[in-house]
Amino acid sequence: MVVLGFLPIVLPLILGLGFAFGLPRLLIRNKPANLPNGTMGWPLCGETLAFLKPHRSNSMGTFLQERCSRYGKVFKSHLFGSPAIVSCDHEFNMFILQNEGKLFEASYPTAMHGILGKFSLLLVSGDLHKKLRSIAVSFITVSKSSPSFLHCVEKFAMSMMESWKECKEIAFHKEVRKFTLNLVVKTLLSIEPEEPVASKILKDFRTYMKGFVSLPLNFPGSPYTKAVKARARLSSTVREIIKEREEQTNAELINKGDFLHVILSKQRLSDDETVSIVLDILLGGYETTSTIISLVVYFLGHAPAAFESLKKEHEAIRRSKEDGKPLDWEDYQKMEFTNNVISETMRCGNVVKFVHRKALEDVKYKGYIVPSGWKVLPVFTGAHFDASLHENPFEFNPWRWSTDKATSKKVMPFGGGPRLCPGAELAKVETAFFLHHLVLNYR
């Protein structure tokens, strides 16, 4: 039996988080007209502490519930050291994300820059963002359906499940994190799990993630400071690998075929840009995918009918395969209910709760004015639990994705617009293949 050592309580927000408070703008000379209703909270910290108060990820939390009830789906506040507009309105969220670089731009708190680095895809904008993202997208698009990648996913999943056979209890989330990190390190850098450098990366990445979801208190020994140092060590490790690659011959490189090989062969990026994009994909491939898999197991544990339907789908796929034949892209395309389960998990689990944006000019929207320079927070959780968009929104119901074809247009687990997560489909493939072996071997 697999016992889930993970409960989705929080979430501070894997890819959408920013914890710096900064110094607030205490004096606003001219009060903008036609602002949404709301309150600016306490002096200095505004409403930041209340906004970040931990809550179950399959709920809106009291902060959003109370303010949406009092002020509506769009309201003003003071968050992360800046006057802010918070949106739980799906239509407005789409408008914000689709006008990236025109009316709005990414604007993460300063402390995030220390952890992510100045060339992170989350932070850069304009032509540099387009260049870095296009390289990531090109590799991911090819990789997601390649037999070598799919075989690697299945091999790692089977190996992990085999290691559980003599265990009475599994620390599931910890184990799945190991699975996703081993997989992404192999895919990006051709490093096998048993190599010493893999353990080094795993150790530093765990330190990095602890600081990533902590308050930005920059003093010796704090999780944030340790995370900044861990990122520096990770950067150094990747630089050493790059140096080794540059010293290898073409014959030695030709069989690599990993993400780093693709980047170096294009020769379009500086070393700093190369290191940053590798760490970005490590972050997304490690933390986001492992959280999705853990949430799937959590929700299926409370939805036996969904588990049985999922199991039947995978039993049918296994019966159609010759003995020992690995899964392929055609098998993935047959996993329709599996994809519904994954999609519903992301709607209910909200791996990324919100993202940070800033208005580049005064923006008019439905009678409101979003003042230039104000922070804008599209909150996906609010739209995902909106009863006007989803019937019984707090119910885990994978079947809604087949009965209501418009559901996919009302859910934004991977963001949207020019900053839509490039690894979205890759995460789904990894989760689906992992679930195939999990449901056929464990309850």
FENGI-V968693 format. One record per residue. N is the residue number from 1. RES is the residue in one letter. PHI is phi in radians with two decimals (none if undefined). OMEGA is omega as a letter, one per 20 degrees, with the letter a starting at -180 (999 if undefined). BURIAL is + if it has 24 or more other ideal C-beta (glycine too) atoms within 12 Angstrom, else -. Layout:
n={N N}
res={RES RES}
phi={PHI PHI}
omega={OMEGA OMEGA}
burial={BURIAL BURIAL}
//
This chain:
n={1 2 3 4 5 6 7 8 9 10 11 12 13 14 15 16 17 18 19 20 21 22 23 24 25 26 27 28 29 30 31 32 33 34 35 36 37 38 39 40 41 42 43 44 45 46 47 48 49 50 51 52 53 54 55 56 57 58 59 60 61 62 63 64 65 66 67 68 69 70 71 72 73 74 75 76 77 78 79 80 81 82 83 84 85 86 87 88 89 90 91 92 93 94 95 96 97 98 99 100 101 102 103 104 105 106 107 108 109 110 111 112 113 114 115 116 117 118 119 120 121 122 123 124 125 126 127 128 129 130 131 132 133 134 135 136 137 138 139 140 141 142 143 144 145 146 147 148 149 150 151 152 153 154 155 156 157 158 159 160 161 162 163 164 165 166 167 168 169 170 171 172 173 174 175 176 177 178 179 180 181 182 183 184 185 186 187 188 189 190 191 192 193 194 195 196 197 198 199 200 201 202 203 204 205 206 207 208 209 210 211 212 213 214 215 216 217 218 219 220 221 222 223 224 225 226 227 228 229 230 231 232 233 234 235 236 237 238 239 240 241 242 243 244 245 246 247 248 249 250 251 252 253 254 255 256 257 258 259 260 261 262 263 264 265 266 267 268 269 270 271 272 273 274 275 276 277 278 279 280 281 282 283 284 285 286 287 288 289 290 291 292 293 294 295 296 297 298 299 300 301 302 303 304 305 306 307 308 309 310 311 312 313 314 315 316 317 318 319 320 321 322 323 324 325 326 327 328 329 330 331 332 333 334 335 336 337 338 339 340 341 342 343 344 345 346 347 348 349 350 351 352 353 354 355 356 357 358 359 360 361 362 363 364 365 366 367 368 369 370 371 372 373 374 375 376 377 378 379 380 381 382 383 384 385 386 387 388 389 390 391 392 393 394 395 396 397 398 399 400 401 402 403 404 405 406 407 408 409 410 411 412 413 414 415 416 417 418 419 420 421 422 423 424 425 426 427 428 429 430 431 432 433 434 435 436 437 438 439 440 441 442 443}
res={M V V L G F L P I V L P L I L G L G F A F G L P R L L I R N K P A N L P N G T M G W P L C G E T L A F L K P H R S N S M G T F L Q E R C S R Y G K V F K S H L F G S P A I V S C D H E F N M F I L Q N E G K L F E A S Y P T A M H G I L G K F S L L L V S G D L H K K L R S I A V S F I T V S K S S P S F L H C V E K F A M S M M E S W K E C K E I A F H K E V R K F T L N L V V K T L L S I E P E E P V A S K I L K D F R T Y M K G F V S L P L N F P G S P Y T K A V K A R A R L S S T V R E I I K E R E E Q T N A E L I N K G D F L H V I L S K Q R L S D D E T V S I V L D I L L G G Y E T T S T I I S L V V Y F L G H A P A A F E S L K K E H E A I R R S K E D G K P L D W E D Y Q K M E F T N N V I S E T M R C G N V V K F V H R K A L E D V K Y K G Y I V P S G W K V L P V F T G A H F D A S L H E N P F E F N P W R W S T D K A T S K K V M P F G G G P R L C P G A E L A K V E T A F F L H H L V L N Y R}
phi={none -1.63 -1.77 -1.40 -1.57 -2.71 -2.20 -1.29 -1.69 -2.64 1.88 -1.15 1.25 -0.28 -1.68 -1.92 -1.64 -2.67 -1.95 -1.37 -1.54 1.17 -1.67 -1.24 -1.48 -1.30 -2.03 -1.98 -1.02 -2.02 -1.18 -1.08 -1.52 1.00 -1.33 -1.08 -1.17 2.61 -2.29 -1.61 1.31 -1.36 -1.05 1.22 -1.70 1.02 -1.96 -1.03 -1.09 -1.17 -1.11 -1.60 -1.02 -1.04 -2.72 -1.11 -1.23 -1.64 -2.60 -1.38 1.49 -1.16 -1.03 -1.22 -1.02 -1.15 -1.32 -1.14 -1.17 -1.49 -2.00 1.84 -1.25 -2.12 -2.55 -1.65 -2.82 -2.35 -2.35 0.95 1.38 -2.57 -1.07 -2.48 -1.93 -1.84 -2.13 -1.89 -1.69 -1.05 -1.10 -1.19 -1.04 -1.08 -1.06 -1.10 -1.22 -1.34 -1.84 -1.01 1.44 -1.90 -1.85 -2.39 -2.50 -1.07 -2.61 -1.51 -0.98 -0.97 -1.06 -1.17 -1.13 -1.13 -1.52 -1.51 1.56 -1.24 -1.81 -1.10 -1.04 -1.21 -1.83 -1.30 -2.51 1.15 -1.12 -1.13 -1.08 -1.06 -1.14 -1.14 -1.17 -1.11 -1.18 -1.11 -1.11 -1.09 -1.23 -1.13 -1.06 -1.30 -1.18 -1.01 -1.98 -1.30 -0.98 -1.14 -1.18 -1.09 -1.14 -1.12 -1.03 -1.15 -1.07 -1.17 -1.14 -1.13 -1.10 -1.15 -1.16 -1.11 -1.22 -1.53 -1.02 -1.68 -1.58 -1.48 -2.56 -2.08 -1.41 -1.08 -1.09 -1.10 -1.15 -1.19 -1.07 -1.11 -1.07 -1.21 -1.21 -1.00 -1.18 -1.25 -1.17 -1.12 -1.20 -1.41 -2.18 1.03 -1.78 -1.42 -1.01 -1.43 -1.27 -0.97 -1.14 -1.15 -1.14 -1.10 -1.12 -1.06 -1.10 -1.18 -1.23 -1.12 -1.11 -1.03 -1.23 -1.10 -1.35 -1.12 -1.90 -2.40 -1.19 -1.38 -1.65 -1.61 -2.46 -0.94 1.60 -1.29 -0.97 -1.13 -1.10 -1.08 -1.16 -1.07 -1.19 -1.13 -1.12 -1.09 -1.18 -1.08 -1.05 -1.11 -1.09 -1.13 -1.08 -1.11 -1.15 -1.06 -1.07 -1.10 -1.10 -1.16 -1.55 -1.43 -1.41 -1.04 -1.13 -1.26 -1.47 -1.11 -1.64 -1.15 1.11 -1.57 -1.12 -1.07 -1.08 -1.08 -1.09 -1.15 -1.23 -1.36 0.92 -1.87 -2.07 -1.30 -1.06 -1.09 -1.17 -1.10 -1.04 -1.12 -1.24 -1.12 -1.18 -1.04 -1.27 -1.03 -1.07 -1.15 -1.21 -1.46 -1.38 -1.14 -1.15 -1.13 -1.20 -1.05 -1.07 -1.13 -1.16 -0.99 -1.14 -1.05 -1.21 -1.14 -1.12 -1.88 -2.42 -1.03 -1.16 -1.17 -1.08 -1.13 -1.12 -1.12 -1.10 -1.08 -1.07 -1.35 -1.12 -1.13 -1.12 -1.14 -1.13 -1.38 -1.66 -1.22 -0.94 1.38 -1.30 -1.25 -1.18 -2.38 -1.10 -1.11 -1.11 -1.06 -1.18 -1.46 -1.47 -1.19 -1.19 -1.03 -1.13 -1.12 -1.10 -1.11 -1.12 -1.17 -1.06 -1.24 -1.19 -1.39 -1.57 0.88 -1.04 -1.94 -1.41 -2.76 -2.28 -1.76 -2.35 -2.39 -1.31 -1.50 -2.73 -1.09 -2.01 -1.64 -2.63 0.87 1.51 -1.59 -2.05 -1.70 -1.17 -0.99 1.55 -1.31 -1.25 -2.24 -2.06 -1.29 -1.73 -1.21 -0.97 -1.04 -1.24 -1.18 -1.93 -1.46 -1.14 -1.36 -1.85 -2.29 -1.21 0.79 -1.07 -1.54 -1.57 -1.38 -2.42 -1.05 -1.20 -1.07 -1.27 -1.75 -1.47 -2.09 -1.12 -1.47 -0.99 -1.09 -1.47 -1.94 -2.26 -2.31 -1.18 -1.93 1.37 -3.06 1.19 -1.10 -1.81 -0.94 -0.96 -1.21 -1.71 -1.00 -1.20 -1.09 -1.09 -1.16 -1.09 -1.05 -1.13 -1.11 -1.17 -1.11 -1.12 -0.93 -1.39 -1.16 -1.27 -1.48 -2.10 -2.38 -1.96}
omega={r r a r a r a a r q r o a a a a r a a r a r a r a a r a a a a r r r r r r r a r a r r a a r a a r a a r a r r a r r r a a a a a a a r r a a a a r a r r r a r r a r a r r a r a a a r r r r a a a r r r r r a r r a a a a a r a r a a a a a r r r a a a r a r r r a a a a r r a a r a a r a a a a a a r a r r r a a a r a r r a r a a a a a r a a r a a r r a r r r a r r a a r r a a a a r r a a r a a r r r r a a a a r r r a r r a r r r a r a r a r r r a r r a r r r r r r r r r r r r r r r a r r a r a r r a r a a a a r a a a r r a a a r r a a r r a r r r a a r a r a r a a a a a a a r r r a a r r a r a r r r a a r r r a r r a r r a r r r a r a a r a r a a r r a r r r a r a a a r r r r a a r r a r a a r r r a a r a r r r a r r a r r r r r r r a r r r r r a r a a a a r a r a a r r a r a a a r r a a a a a r a r a a a a r a a a a a a a a a a r a a a a a r r r r a a a a r a r a r a r a a r 999}
burial={- + - + - + + + - + + + + + + + + + + + + + - + - - - - - - - - - - + + - + - + + - - - + + + + - + + + - - + - + + + + + - + + - - + + - - + - + + + + + + + + + + + + + + + + + + + + + + + + + - + + - - + + + + + + + - + + + + + + + + + + + + + + + - - + + - + + + - + + + - + + - - + + - - - - + + - + + + + + + + + + + - - + - - - - - + - + + - + + + + + + + + + + + + + + + + + - + - - - + + - - + + - + + + + + + + + + + + + + - - - - - - + + + + + + + + + - + + + - + + - - + + - - + - - - - - - - - - - + + + + + + + + + - - - - + - + - + + + + + + + + + + + + + + + + + + + + + + + + + + + + + - + - - + + - + + + - + + - - + + - - - - - - - + + + - - + + - - + - + + + + + + + + + + + + + + + + + + + + + + + + - - + - + - - + - + + - - + + + + + + + + + + + + + - - + + - - + + - + + + - + + - - - - - + + - + + + + + + + + + + + + + + + + + + + + + + + + + + + + + + + + + -}
//
